[in-house]
Amino acid sequence: RGMVGGRVTTTANEGIQTDSTTLTSLVSVDPPRGTRDFPPEDMRLRSWLFQHFREVSRLFAFEEIDFPVLESEELFVRKAGEEITQQLYNFEDKGGRRVALRPELTPSLARLVLQKGKSLSLPLKWFAIGQCWRYERMTRGRRREHYQWNMDIIGISGVEAEAELLSAIVTFFTRLGITASDVGIKISNRKVLQAVLARYSIPDESFAAVCVIVDKIEKLPRSEIENELAALQVPSDAIDGILQALTLKSLDDLEDLLGAESGAVAELKQLFALADGYGFSDWLNFDASVVRGLAYYTGTVFEAFDRERKLRAICGGGRYDQLLSTYGGADTPACGFGFGDAVIIELLKERNLMPELGHVVDDVVLALEDHLKAPAAMVAAHLRNAGRVVDLVLETKRLKWVFKHTERLHAKRLVLLGATEWNRGTLRVKDLITREESDVTLDDLLT
Ligand SMILES: Nc1ccc(Br)nc1
């Protein structure tokens, strides 16, 4: 029991007592380092954002799923050197089990697909919004939790699935007033890197780890990238080949490098053709430097960026056709994206697109005398049953306080129960927009 200002003591058979003479210093009122509270104003913005996540998912006929924020650690143990696994928020629980706060949602989705197995009819179109965690040394002062919206399509091997996901992302941006001149989506395919590595006979086993290193190419000096690749026995001529491939900026150049038979070229061409059909081509750029930092991507990869290049990636995703077999299951084609709740807000602020979200109250109801509290409750219930948002004043208050209160709430009406009016079956109503006052019956209140 978090007693504040008193020490809680228990003695045998005497229950809990407090010794109020022992002053306890105030508990920390801030949330744990790297985490956020959501007081009403912040929660209204978060709910607004999540409402758009949900509405877009609904429009695309995706079904919502959810799973525990706590998972078995083994779900996230991967050997590819990803930052996400190096910053796992993991611990041993009181049962001696190795568990972790999930750093992403995709492994949980894969677990659920494997759990449901044959009972599922493919394709699955599932979405989730969930809090994800990382334990990062606070030296960088970054957050340790964020909320992610994920949409995933399981069971479709063609890039039609990626096109659908990209369309959902564009639909979301458009709803918020963001256009293709604000945001672009870089598209590439890990089969490009796979083809290049094959030319240097780099073993498939190194593929994921190479991708994780190459993803850092714009964040680390080239020498660091070369050292990390060399540690994977990637010879320096291969490194040159990789880095050269990553600078390609057109599908024609890609075709020149990989040949007309390249699977990557075919998939990318088909994806751009589908984007034309949806009408969001102007959002897309082929950019071979996009690799993404998750080990399990196998094909298409993409990320949305702000064209002013002030912010980190807004969202990202890709195809992960071999994730299920890493958990011992049968592989099923899959692709999806993750969309965090932080960068998008920074973008909206940058573009002056932040919504104005007030606490909306229709009616404030007040009993002017104690014996009218039950009738006031009846009036409030009546108005609420009709769908009006009612703030029922729960204590006897002076009118001066009530007027201030209605201003704070930006209420539309003040409904007063006074003895004289109530005895003749009326209520005193003040329209807080027009300032008009009138005596009305209960039924009049709802006309
Ligand atoms: N994966 C992950 C988790 C939490 C935050 Br904040 N960022 C990334």
The ligand as a Gaussian input file, in Angstrom:
#p B3LYP/6-31G(d) Opt

LIG

0 1
 N       12.033000      -1.671000     -30.812000
 C       11.833000      -0.535000     -30.143000
 C       11.212000      -0.538000     -28.907000
 C       11.017000       0.658000     -28.239000
 C       11.428000       1.813000     -28.845000
 Br      11.199000       3.475000     -27.965000
 N       12.012000       1.827000     -30.031000
 C       12.204000       0.683000     -30.687000

